[in-house]
Amino acid sequence: MTLWKINCMDTQFPGLWQQWYRHQCVAVGFAPFKSHSSRIYRGCYLNGMTNQPQGWKTARARLLRISVGDFIVVALKDNRVGRLGQVTEIHINDDEWDPLVPVSKNLPHGQMGRRIYVRWDLTCGPDERDLVVALPQGERFTAGELRPTLSEIKSKTLNRLQTTMRDPTNWVGLLAHFKYEQALSDYIAAYPYHLEDGLVPYPNSKIREKVFTDRRRLDVLLLDRKQRPVIVECKQHAPTPNNFTQLRRYMKSLQKETGRRDVRGILVHGGALNLRSEVVAAASRNPPVEVVQYRLQVDFAASSIG
């Protein structure tokens, strides 16, 4: 049994991971067709001599080593993985090309057509398919394992990877991040009551736009129902203990500025819902900081016409 990693080109082919999940397969490209009108297709054949680029030569050698019963983990951008699957069928031959990315003008033969069918281990990772696993420091793949399309994982055992994937503190949303932290800050400033009922923008613009000693402004400054100042610090990823140190420094400065000793701090983040023990300890120190996870969600409703 061998543990493999395959890169999912979800940024180049949006929705590809959802396709893999639904079809219970992973796939690679390198179509076995010659095309004079496109440099993408130069006839990447699975068997026999080949004069194709090294990327295909390497991928081909590894594809031919995969066996039923092996395990494959799907790698996504930013050191995240989708799911772990065990190989059930292999359909990678040239005459088995079955593209998951449909044919188009730029892709006359489609893409991702060499399929390897798997049985997803649904006990290893989140229950929801919109959640994936963010590999923490120390559990990430090496550069040599991560860079190629397909690679054998030797830096960690299957059991170690499964343990990491089963830890809920590593579960994050597939599309959990705003492109910029500023977008999240702007949203909270415009709709503070979505964060907590009764929150309103802080009425003093001079304090709201105050520049601190580290040359930063507050992300968001609000007032709660009891007229207490509330500093909201926004982070795209999972919070770290240093984030709380930074936020408490702002809270202390704001206490001096306003004369209020009851300044609150809220850290909003896009990491896992379950926090790591060191993060919980950092948030609990005096003065305590509240921690809130955001989830990016878009609702749709049919428009009425006429």
Sequence and secondary structure as in RCSB ss.txt:
>XXXX:A:sequence
MTLWKINCMDTQFPGLWQQWYRHQCVAVGFAPFKSHSSRIYRGCYLNGMTNQPQGWKTARARLLRISVGDFIVVA
LKDNRVGRLGQVTEIHINDDEWDPLVPVSKNLPHGQMGRRIYVRWDLTCGPDERDLVVALPQGERFTAGELRPTL
SEIKSKTLNRLQTTMRDPTNWVGLLAHFKYEQALSDYIAAYPYHLEDGLVPYPNSKIREKVFTDRRRLDVLLLDR
KQRPVIVECKQHAPTPNNFTQLRRYMKSLQKETGRRDVRGILVHGGALNLRSEVVAAASRNPPVEVVQYRLQVDF
AASSIG
>XXXX:A:secstr
  EEEEE  TTTSTTHHHHHHHHTEEEE   S B TT SS B   SSS   S HHHHHHHHHHTT  TT EEEEE
ETTTEEEEEEEEEEEE SGGG   SB   SS TT B  EEEEEEE TTSS SSTTEEEE  TTSS  HHHHSSSE
EE  SS HHHHHHHHH GGGEEETT   SSHHHHHHHHHH GGGTSTT EE S HHHHT B TTS B SEEEE T
T  EEEEEEESS   HHHHHHHHHHHHHHHHHH  S  EEEEEESS SS  HHHHHHHHSSS  EEEE       
      
